[in-house]
Amino acid sequence: MIVKNEAIALPKCLQSVKQIVDEIVVLDTGSTDKTPQIAEKYGAQVHHFQWSNDFSAARNEALKYVTGDWVLVLDADETLTPSIVPQLKEAIQREEYLLINLVRQEVGAVQSPYSMVSRLFRNHPDIRFSRPYHALVDDSAIAILRQEPHWQIGYLQGVAIQHQGYQQTAISQQNKTSKALVAMEEYLANTPQDPYVLSKLGGLYVETGKITQGVELLNKGLALLQGNNSLPDTEDEINNDILYELYYHLGIAHNRLKLDQQAIHYYQEAVKLPIYPLLKLGAYNNLGNLLKAAGDLVGAKTAYEKAIAIDPNFAIGHYNLGMTQKAMKLYTDAIASYQKAIRLNPKYADACQNMGVVLLKVGNVKDSLSFFKRAIFLHEKQNPEEAKRLRQGLQEMGLI
């Protein structure tokens, strides 16, 4: 781990691995709180390093202190999922793996709730991190595979890491974004033909409203990858992940530009790619939203069904499917979908409200009022204006 001022998040992270790993190496990059003391309390070796605006430099410094055969990398706002541990232990006993990719859940993320991260790897002498912001070992792993083709790259099924970063304060997120922009812009200036950085920086530009610049970078990355048809299988798998990100961010960008048909095209291209299914969740959900808005309810229904087939615990997917079923007048199906969404997220105000609407349509006034009142209660905490509007509407209908 590399850390700085993580006294609040660190205990939960270290608790998740304390009984599983043989050693904990923590590199502190200038904390002014009790982060180092907390790390030591959990049995960590704490080393210090002067921050140089380069995550790879810090991670490579931390790597120097590792003595184990395998390395697991976590950030302070992440935890290892207990259910993945048996699979993880089994995987590192296999002789063929150099690197094992892990599925990370972005807790609280609305757009794309899962990502694949290269965080578990053999302590090979030539493994090292590269790239100043999204520090990865992938570049060195590919170089090793070219020289030592007996190695393989694998992945674990299911969520291995839970990331709480999307639940940080707006100011914290803004600072994080600013640092990312500076680091990636500098890196891209020196490596203008890197599709990975073009994807990440292009996506970040779109996210921060620089849509024209973002689309330019994303299209450049797309052209570079589509023009390279002579990649080894392992590199092809990695590039499919990057290709998905490029299509996905182009979908978001064209949606924001109100070019919905182009956005639909990019999402459709994204979901065709042979990548780990959980990673496609965001594209299927966004595709469903666009098809529904375009009046293609059957297409939207199919997209949402594919999303929840990939992840049955995807509450937003169940809600969106319910909304589509409601528009198709499939009220019984819509009720079932809303019930699943509410069961997965009991604070889902919109799902409660639309459940009330559908129950009213089928004549179940008593249960309808119960869900409307629950929606008002939740809206008052989350969106007071919507609570006021809903209450006023029910009063005008003579229901309350």
Secondary structure, 3 states (H helix, E strand, C coil): CEECCCCCCHHHHHHCCCCCCCCCEEEECCCCCCHHHHHHHCCCEEEECCCCCCHHHHHHHHHCCCCCCEEECCCCCEEECHHHHHHHHHHCCCCCEEEEEEEEEECCCCCCCEEEEEEEEECCCCCCCECCCCCECHHHHHHHHHHCCCCEEEEEEEEEEEECHHHCCHHHHHHHHHHHHHHHHHHHHHCCCCHHHHHHHHHHHHHCCCHHHHHHHHHHHHHHHHCCCCCCHHHHHHHHHHHHHHHHHHHHHHHHCCCHHHHHHHHHHHHHCCCCHHHHHHHHHHHHHHHHHCCCHHHHHHHHHHHHHHCCCCHHHHHHHHHHHHHCCCHHHHHHHHHHHHHHCCCCHHHHHHHHHHHHHCCCHHHHHHHHHHHHHHHHHHCHHHHHHHHHHHHHCCCC
